C-alpha cells in the first residue's frame, strides 16, 4: 500500500511501509488496552502529540490548538488518570479506537522521517455517557533502536469545532 509520495516526500520502501503499518496498529492496540507505558514507549524522546483546532493548521506554536503536548505532558496526563487523587475516576474512562488502512505518504529525507496517514473512529465511555470522535491521524515516524518510533502524532478531528467536555483520553 505504498502510495505515490506527496510533495517534498520520496517513496518509502515496502519494508518501511510495513513497519509503519505495524507500529500504528501496535499504538492503537496499546491505547485500546490502556497499556500506557507500552504506548509511551512507542514515541521518541522529543515527540509531540498535537490536536489542531482548525483544518490545515500549519503549526501548533502560532495558532490555538485543542491539545499540544510533549512527552513530559503526555506522561503527566497519564499519571493524572491513574493517580490516587483522580477521585472523579473511580470508574476510569474507557475507549476503543478503530483505524482504517494506514497509507504511507512517503519519506521526508530532510527530517529522516516517514509520514503516514490513517483514518480513525474513537468511542469513549465514561460513567453513563458516550462520545464519538473521528478524523485522521498523521504520524511522523523516525528510525530508532529496535525499529520505528513516533516523533509526532497529529490528530485532525472531524468534529473539532464542536463543544467538547474536557478531553481526558488520547485519540
C-alpha positions in Angstrom: 0.0 0.0 0.0 2.9 2.4 -0.8 1.1 5.3 -2.5 2.9 7.9 -4.6 4.8 10.2 -2.4 3.3 13.6 -1.5 5.2 16.8 -2.5 8.5 17.0 -0.7 8.5 13.3 0.1 10.1 10.4 -1.6 8.5 7.0 -1.9 9.0 4.8 1.2 10.3 1.3 0.7 7.9 -1.7 1.1 9.8 -2.6 4.3 9.3 1.0 5.7 5.6 0.8 4.8 5.1 -2.5 6.6 7.0 -1.2 9.7 4.9 2.0 9.7 1.6 0.0 9.4 2.7 -2.4 12.2 3.7 0.5 14.5 0.4 2.3 14.1 -1.6 -0.9 14.7 0.5 -1.6 17.8 -0.1 2.0 19.0 -3.9 1.6 18.5 -3.9 -1.7 20.5 -1.9 -0.2 23.4 -4.3 2.7 23.6 -7.4 0.4 23.4 -6.0 -1.8 26.2 -4.8 1.2 28.3 -1.3 -0.1 28.3 0.1 3.4 28.9 3.8 2.6 29.4 3.8 0.4 26.3 2.1 3.2 24.4 4.5 5.9 25.5 7.5 3.6 24.7 6.4 3.8 21.0 7.3 7.5 21.0 10.7 9.2 20.6 12.1 11.3 23.5 11.4 14.5 21.6 7.9 13.6 20.5 4.8 15.8 20.3 1.1 15.0 20.4 -1.0 17.6 18.6 -4.7 18.1 18.0 -5.1 21.3 15.9 -8.2 23.4 16.2 -8.6 24.3 12.6 -8.2 22.4 9.4 -4.9 22.8 7.7 -3.4 24.5 10.7 0.3 24.9 9.8 1.8 24.7 13.3 0.9 24.5 17.0 3.0 27.4 18.2 1.5 30.3 16.4 -2.1 29.0 16.5 -4.5 27.8 19.1 -4.7 24.0 19.4 -7.1 21.7 21.2 -4.0 19.8 22.5 -0.3 20.2 22.1 1.9 18.2 24.4 5.4 17.0 24.6 6.5 13.7 26.2 6.5 15.1 29.7 3.0 16.5 29.3 1.8 13.2 27.9 3.3 11.4 30.9 1.6 13.9 33.2 -1.8 13.3 31.7 -1.3 9.5 32.0 -0.3 9.9 35.7 -3.3 12.2 36.4 -5.6 9.5 35.0 -4.0 6.8 37.2 -3.2 8.8 40.3 -4.8 8.2 43.7 -6.3 11.6 43.7 -8.3 11.0 40.5 -11.5 10.8 42.5 -13.7 11.5 39.6 -12.3 8.4 38.0 -13.5 5.8 40.5 -14.5 4.1 37.2 -11.9 5.3 34.7 -13.0 6.4 31.2 -12.7 3.7 28.6 -12.3 4.0 24.8 -11.9 1.9 21.7 -10.3 3.1 18.5 -10.9 1.6 15.1 -8.5 2.5 12.4 -8.6 2.3 8.6 -5.7 1.3 6.4 -2.5 3.2 7.1 -1.4 5.0 3.9 2.3 5.8 3.9 2.6 9.2 2.1 6.4 8.8 1.8 9.7 9.6 3.5 10.9 13.1 4.3 14.6 12.8 3.5 15.5 16.1 5.2 13.9 15.1 8.5 14.7 11.4 8.2 11.0 10.6 8.9 8.3 8.6 7.3 4.9 10.2 7.0 1.8 8.1 7.4 -2.0 8.8 7.5 -4.7 6.8 9.0 -8.5 7.4 9.3 -9.9 6.6 12.8 -13.0 6.4 14.9 -12.9 6.5 18.7 -15.8 5.7 21.0 -15.3 6.9 24.6 -17.4 5.8 27.5 -17.3 7.5 30.9 -19.8 6.8 33.7 -23.1 6.9 31.7 -22.0 9.0 28.7 -20.7 8.0 25.3 -18.8 10.3 23.0 -17.7 9.7 19.4 -14.7 11.2 17.7 -13.5 10.6 14.2 -10.8 12.0 12.0 -7.3 11.4 10.6 -4.0 10.6 12.2 -0.8 11.9 10.6 2.2 10.2 12.1 5.8 11.3 11.6 7.9 8.2 12.3 11.7 8.1 12.9 14.0 5.2 12.9 15.3 4.3 16.4 16.9 1.3 18.1 14.6 -1.6 17.5 12.6 0.0 14.7 10.5 3.0 14.0 9.2 5.3 16.7 6.5 8.1 16.7 8.1 11.5 16.6 4.8 13.4 16.0 1.2 12.4 16.1 -1.2 14.9 14.7 -4.9 14.2 15.2 -7.2 16.1 12.8 -10.6 15.7 14.4 -13.7 15.8 12.1 -15.7 17.2 15.0 -13.0 19.6 16.3 -15.3 22.7 16.1 -18.0 21.4 18.4 -18.4 21.8 22.1 -16.2 19.4 24.0 -16.2 18.5 27.6 -12.6 18.0 28.8 -10.7 15.6 26.6 -9.1 13.2 29.0 -8.0 10.3 26.8 -5.7 10.2 23.9 -7.1 9.8 20.4 
